[in-house]
Amino acid sequence: MRSRAAERLSQLAWPCLDRWRPDMGGAVVCAVSGGVDSMCLLHLCAAWGKERGVKVIAAHFHHGLRGEAADRDEAFVRRWCEERDIPFTAGRGDTARWAREHSLTVEEAGRNLRYSFLHRAAEESGAGLILTAHHADDNAETILLNLCRGTGLAGLTGIPPRRGNIARPLIEATREEIAAYAAAWSIPHVEDETNESDFAARNLLRHQVMPVLRQINPKVSENMARCAAIVREENDALTGQVQGLLACARYQNGGVRLPAEALLRAPESLRPRLLLELWKGLEAGRKDLGSVHLQGLIGLSEGDEMDLPHGFTAVRRKGVLELMPRRRPEGEHPLTVGSSLEWGDFSITCRAAKPGSPGRGTLILSWDGEVLSVGPWRPGDRMELPGTRGNRGVKRIFADRGIPPQRRDLLPAFYADGRLAAVWGLGVDKGFLPRKGRGAIEIEIKEKGYKTWEKA
């Protein structure tokens, strides 16, 4: 006779699987490391799939970290599946190398590689869902870790039962109930020896902290799961409210613009959340945007700018908050009359000037055959602009016009025989204004892609 704890595992998981069945597409991928949690999940899902007519595929990922022990784990899962005619697929990665190359911890790199493999396995097999064996104790440990790191409300929601095509049918089951299921069905498993070490923070919580909490309340994992579910509902409601405030945000070519009024109109407690949601839409890492960045963004004054993680910059100009990828300046390129070229965020066309007033987006320069080029302004450049008093440094003119330092190298400067003739956004040097007895050229400048500054 099966124990009540063993029966409870099926009672928790089968309704979840039935509820998610319309999204499965006839097959599911079950992530299996070979440990007791994932082996019980595979056993349970295989029984459910057989009764419901859903194909269950076991997927095992070798992280390349534990040598022969990891080889043993893969062979164990493969053999167990072969004996039961369960489809099996395996993947392998060099986690340590990936961590070095992408400046990640080994844990983060392993997770990225593992989930990338699981998504590929699902796509190749036509499976609509990926099932993992996270349970209530994993959830409690995650919440405690987030608390230790100083999380906001989102960190208290724990591990969700489902996010996208990743589903966790055992998330309400305890480690004790899983062990009882394994014993009742005589399910074998392998042990990862690294789980016994207290070097990792999660293991330290599991071995040292959770037992103490269970002395206070044996139902601590279940109670924390229930608390997380309540917080998740409230968090979702707040996120919905923030999405409404973000309706005026505009994403374009890797950046985003938001009227500063929309941020200031939000309740003070919602502003960090609003910025996090804004950041989510960019190709950047969420966890690297910390409270220091959020408070800096909220307090950003008109005309100020600040650096953000992953090569992004924030600037507030003319009532708009912009988060944009920093661009590296282009080098210097030759410019010939009657030709066009792409330079940075600009399309530039140089042609002989026509009579009449120049159109918007053009510079008119006197020209008498000098060699032309376009590039970033050079340190020490000086120019005299119409209506100003004498020759001044370009750096000083940029500052007077309120053009931030990181934008200055992105504006095209035009040279004739090596002399600075004009800078887009500043104007034409007096020495190159059109005059009688000299020819003239017209340089048409069109911005392309994301607008990273306002014209002076």
C-alpha positions in Angstrom: 0.0 0.0 0.0 1.4 3.4 -1.0 1.9 5.9 1.7 -0.3 8.9 2.0 2.7 11.2 1.2 3.4 9.2 -1.9 -0.2 9.5 -3.1 -0.1 13.3 -2.3 2.6 13.8 -4.9 0.3 12.5 -7.7 -2.6 14.4 -6.3 -0.6 17.6 -6.5 1.0 17.0 -9.9 -1.7 15.4 -12.0 -4.2 18.2 -11.8 -1.4 20.6 -12.9 -0.5 18.5 -15.9 -4.1 18.1 -16.9 -4.6 21.9 -16.7 -1.5 22.5 -18.8 -2.3 19.7 -21.3 -3.8 22.0 -24.0 -0.4 23.8 -24.3 1.7 20.6 -24.6 1.2 20.0 -28.3 1.1 16.2 -27.7 4.6 16.1 -26.0 6.5 17.4 -23.0 10.2 17.6 -22.2 11.0 16.5 -18.7 14.4 17.9 -17.3 16.1 15.0 -15.6 19.5 15.3 -13.8 19.3 11.8 -12.2 18.6 13.1 -8.7 15.7 12.0 -6.6 13.5 15.0 -7.4 13.8 14.8 -11.2 13.6 11.0 -11.2 10.3 11.1 -9.3 9.1 13.8 -11.7 9.9 11.6 -14.7 8.3 8.5 -13.1 5.2 10.5 -12.3 5.0 12.2 -15.7 5.6 9.0 -17.6 2.6 7.4 -15.8 0.5 10.4 -16.5 1.6 10.6 -20.1 0.8 6.9 -20.7 -2.7 7.3 -19.4 -3.4 10.6 -21.2 -1.7 9.8 -24.5 1.0 12.5 -24.1 4.6 11.7 -25.2 7.1 12.4 -22.3 10.7 13.0 -23.4 13.6 12.9 -20.8 16.2 15.5 -21.3 19.6 15.4 -19.5 22.3 18.0 -19.7 26.0 17.3 -18.9 27.6 20.5 -17.6 31.2 19.2 -18.1 32.1 20.0 -14.5 32.2 16.8 -12.5 34.2 14.4 -14.7 33.3 10.7 -14.3 30.5 11.4 -11.8 28.7 13.4 -14.5 29.3 10.7 -17.0 27.8 8.2 -14.6 24.7 10.4 -14.1 24.1 10.6 -17.9 24.6 6.9 -18.3 22.2 6.1 -15.4 19.3 8.3 -16.8 19.9 6.9 -20.3 19.7 3.3 -19.1 16.7 3.9 -16.9 14.8 5.4 -19.8 15.8 2.7 -22.3 14.5 0.0 -20.0 11.1 1.8 -19.9 10.9 2.9 -23.6 11.0 6.6 -22.6 12.4 8.8 -25.3 15.8 10.3 -24.1 17.9 13.2 -25.3 21.2 14.5 -23.9 23.2 17.7 -24.3 26.7 18.7 -23.2 28.4 22.0 -22.5 31.7 23.5 -21.2 30.2 25.4 -18.3 33.5 26.7 -16.9 34.6 28.1 -20.2 31.2 29.7 -20.9 31.4 31.3 -17.4 34.8 32.8 -18.2 33.9 34.0 -21.6 30.7 35.7 -20.5 31.8 36.9 -17.0 29.2 34.8 -15.2 29.3 32.6 -12.2 29.6 28.9 -12.9 26.0 28.5 -11.5 24.7 31.2 -13.8 26.5 29.8 -16.8 25.3 26.3 -16.1 21.7 27.5 -15.8 22.0 29.4 -19.1 23.4 26.4 -21.0 21.0 24.0 -19.5 17.9 26.0 -20.3 19.2 26.7 -23.8 19.5 22.9 -24.3 16.0 22.3 -22.9 14.5 24.8 -25.2 16.2 23.3 -28.2 15.0 19.8 -27.2 11.5 21.1 -26.9 11.6 22.8 -30.3 13.1 19.8 -32.0 10.6 17.4 -30.5 7.6 19.6 -31.0 7.0 19.7 -27.2 4.9 22.6 -25.9 6.2 22.5 -22.3 9.3 21.9 -20.4 8.8 20.4 -16.9 11.3 20.8 -14.1 11.4 19.3 -10.6 11.5 22.4 -8.4 9.5 21.8 -5.2 8.3 23.7 -2.1 11.7 23.5 -0.3 13.5 24.9 -3.4 11.0 27.7 -3.3 11.5 28.4 0.4 15.3 28.5 -0.1 14.9 30.9 -3.1 12.8 33.3 -1.1 15.3 33.2 1.8 18.2 33.8 -0.6 16.4 36.8 -2.1 15.7 38.2 1.4 19.4 37.9 2.2 20.2 39.9 -1.0 17.7 42.7 -0.1 15.0 41.8 -2.6 12.0 43.9 -3.5 8.5 42.5 -3.7 9.2 40.4 -6.9 11.9 38.4 -5.1 9.3 37.3 -2.4 7.1 35.7 -5.1 9.6 32.8 -5.2 9.5 30.2 -8.0 6.3 30.5 -10.0 4.4 27.2 -10.9 4.7 28.3 -14.5 6.6 30.9 -16.5 6.1 30.8 -20.3 6.7 27.2 -21.4 8.6 26.3 -18.2 6.3 24.5 -15.8 6.8 23.0 -12.3 4.2 20.4 -11.3 5.9 19.6 -8.0 6.3 23.2 -6.8 3.8 22.6 -3.9 5.4 19.2 -2.8 8.0 19.0 -0.1 11.3 17.3 -0.3 9.9 14.8 2.3 6.9 13.9 0.1 9.2 13.4 -2.9 11.4 11.1 -0.8 8.3 9.2 0.3 7.2 8.8 -3.4 10.6 7.5 -4.3 10.6 5.0 -1.5 7.0 3.8 -2.3 7.8 3.2 -6.0 11.4 2.0 -5.4 12.7 4.8 -7.8 16.5 4.8 -8.0 18.6 7.9 -8.3 22.1 9.3 -8.2 23.6 11.8 -5.7 25.4 14.9 -6.8 28.3 15.1 -4.3 28.4 18.9 -4.5 25.0 19.1 -2.9 26.6 18.0 0.4 29.0 20.9 0.6 28.0 24.0 2.5 30.2 26.2 0.2 27.3 27.2 -1.9 24.8 29.6 -0.2 21.8 27.5 -1.2 23.3 24.4 0.4 24.1 26.3 3.6 20.5 27.4 3.8 19.3 23.8 3.1 21.6 22.2 5.7 21.9 24.8 8.4 18.9 27.2 8.3 15.9 25.3 7.1 16.2 22.6 9.9 16.1 25.4 12.5 13.0 27.0 10.8 11.3 23.6 10.8 11.8 23.4 14.6 9.8 26.6 14.8 7.2 25.4 12.4 7.4 22.0 10.6 5.2 23.4 7.8 7.6 26.3 7.1 8.1 25.4 3.4 4.3 25.0 2.7 3.6 28.3 4.6 6.3 30.2 2.7 4.9 28.8 -0.6 1.4 30.1 0.4 2.8 33.5 1.3 4.7 33.6 -2.0 1.4 32.9 -3.9 -0.3 35.8 -2.1 2.6 38.1 -2.9 2.7 36.9 -6.5 -1.0 38.0 -7.0 -0.3 41.4 -5.5 2.9 41.8 -7.5 1.0 40.9 -10.7 -1.6 43.6 -9.9 1.1 46.2 -9.4 2.8 45.1 -12.6 -0.4 45.6 -14.5 -0.7 49.1 -13.1 2.8 49.9 -14.1 2.2 48.6 -17.6 -0.6 51.2 -18.0 1.9 53.9 -17.0 4.3 52.7 -19.6 1.9 52.9 -22.5 3.7 56.1 -23.6 7.2 54.4 -23.7 8.7 54.1 -27.2 11.3 51.3 -27.9 13.4 51.8 -31.0 16.6 50.2 -32.2 17.8 49.0 -28.8 16.8 52.0 -26.8 13.7 53.5 -25.2 12.2 56.9 -24.6 9.8 57.8 -21.8 8.3 61.2 -20.9 9.8 62.1 -17.5 6.3 63.2 -16.5 5.1 59.6 -16.7 7.7 58.5 -14.2 7.0 61.4 -11.8 3.3 60.9 -12.1 3.6 57.4 -10.8 3.3 56.9 -7.0 6.8 57.1 -5.4 6.6 53.4 -4.3 6.0 52.3 -7.9 8.8 54.3 -9.6 11.5 51.7 -9.2 9.2 49.0 -10.5 8.3 51.1 -13.5 11.9 51.6 -14.3 12.6 47.8 -14.0 9.7 47.1 -16.4 11.2 49.7 -18.8 14.6 48.0 -18.5 13.1 44.6 -19.2 12.3 45.7 -22.7 15.9 46.3 -23.5 18.5 43.7 -24.4 20.2 43.9 -21.0 20.5 41.8 -17.9 17.8 42.5 -15.4 19.7 41.5 -12.2 22.5 44.0 -12.9 20.2 47.0 -12.5 20.4 47.6 -8.8 18.8 50.1 -6.4 21.6 52.6 -6.8 20.8 52.8 -10.6 17.1 53.0 -9.9 17.4 55.9 -7.4 19.8 57.6 -9.8 17.3 57.4 -12.7 14.5 58.7 -10.5 16.6 61.7 -9.4 18.1 62.4 -12.8 17.8 66.2 -13.5 17.2 67.9 -16.8 20.3 67.7 -18.9 22.0 65.1 -16.7 23.1 61.6 -17.8 24.4 58.5 -16.1 26.0 55.2 -17.0 24.0 52.0 -16.7 25.1 48.3 -16.9 25.8 46.5 -20.1 26.9 49.6 -22.1 23.7 51.7 -21.7 23.4 55.4 -20.9 20.5 57.3 -19.4 19.9 61.0 -20.2 17.1 63.4 -19.5 16.6 66.1 -22.1 13.7 68.2 -22.9 11.4 66.4 -20.5 12.2 62.9 -21.9 14.1 60.1 -20.2 16.1 58.1 -22.7 17.9 54.8 -22.0 20.1 54.0 -24.9 23.1 51.8 -25.9 26.3 53.7 -25.9 27.8 53.9 -29.3 31.4 53.9 -30.2 32.5 56.7 -32.5 33.2 56.0 -36.1 36.7 56.7 -37.5 37.5 59.3 -40.1 36.5 58.6 -43.7 37.1 60.4 -47.0 34.2 62.3 -48.4 33.9 63.0 -52.1 31.6 65.4 -54.0 28.8 63.5 -55.7 28.8 60.6 -53.3 27.0 59.3 -50.2 28.2 57.3 -47.2 27.0 55.9 -43.8 28.7 57.3 -40.8 27.5 56.2 -37.4 23.9 57.1 -37.1 23.9 59.3 -40.2 23.5 59.0 -43.9 25.7 61.7 -45.5 25.4 63.0 -49.1 27.9 65.5 -50.5 27.0 67.3 -53.7 27.6 70.6 -55.5 25.5 73.4 -53.9 22.5 74.7 -55.8 21.3 78.3 -55.7 18.8 79.1 -53.0 18.5 78.6 -49.3 19.8 75.3 -47.9 17.2 72.9 -46.8 16.8 71.5 -43.3 19.4 69.0 -42.5 22.1 70.5 -44.7 25.4 72.3 -44.4 26.6 74.7 -47.1 30.4 75.1 -47.2 32.6 77.0 -49.5 34.9 74.7 -51.4 37.7 75.0 -53.9 38.8 71.5 -54.4 40.1 70.7 -50.9 40.3 67.1 -49.8 37.2 66.4 -47.7 36.7 64.0 -44.8 34.2 63.2 -42.1 34.9 61.8 -38.6 34.7 62.6 -34.9 36.0 65.9 -33.7 39.6 66.0 -32.7 40.9 67.1 -29.3 42.1 70.6 -29.6 39.8 71.5 -32.5 38.7 75.2 -32.6 36.2 77.0 -34.7 34.6 80.4 -35.0 30.9 80.3 -35.5 28.7 83.1 -36.9 27.4 85.4 -34.2 30.1 84.5 -31.7 33.2 86.3 -30.4 36.3 84.9 -31.9 37.8 81.4 -32.2 36.8 79.0 -29.4 37.5 75.4 -28.6 35.0 72.8 -29.9 34.9 71.2 -26.5 33.8 74.5 -24.9 31.2 75.1 -27.6 29.8 71.6 -26.9 29.5 72.3 -23.2 27.8 75.7 -23.9 25.3 74.0 -26.1 24.5 71.4 -23.4 25.7 68.4 -25.5 26.9 65.7 -23.0 30.5 64.4 -23.4 29.5 60.9 -24.4 27.5 62.2 -27.3 30.1 64.6 -28.7 32.1 61.9 -30.5 28.9 60.7 -32.2 28.4 63.9 -34.1 30.0 64.1 -37.5 32.7 66.7 -38.0 33.8 67.8 -41.5 37.3 68.6 -42.5 38.8 70.3 -45.6 42.5 69.7 -46.2 42.6 68.7 -42.5 41.0 71.9 -41.2 37.8 71.8 -39.3 35.1 73.2 -41.5 31.8 72.2 -39.7 30.4 70.1 -36.9 26.8 68.8 -37.2 24.8 70.3 -34.4 27.2 73.2 -34.0 27.4 74.8 -37.5 29.9 76.0 -40.1 33.2 77.7 -39.3 33.3 81.3 -40.5 36.3 80.5 -42.7 34.1 78.0 -44.7 30.9 80.1 -45.1 30.0 80.5 -48.8 31.5 83.6 -50.4 32.1 85.0 -53.8 34.9 83.7 -55.9 34.8 80.2 -54.4 32.7 77.2 -55.2 30.3 75.6 -52.6 29.2 72.2 -51.6 26.0 71.0 -49.9 26.3 68.3 -47.3 22.9 66.6 -46.6 22.7 64.8 -43.3 20.0 62.4 -42.3 19.7 60.6 -39.0 19.0 56.9 -39.2 18.0 54.6 -36.5 17.6 55.6 -32.9 17.9 59.2 -32.0 20.5 59.5 -29.3 20.7 63.3 -28.9 18.8 66.4 -29.7 20.2 68.7 -32.4 21.7 71.9 -31.0 
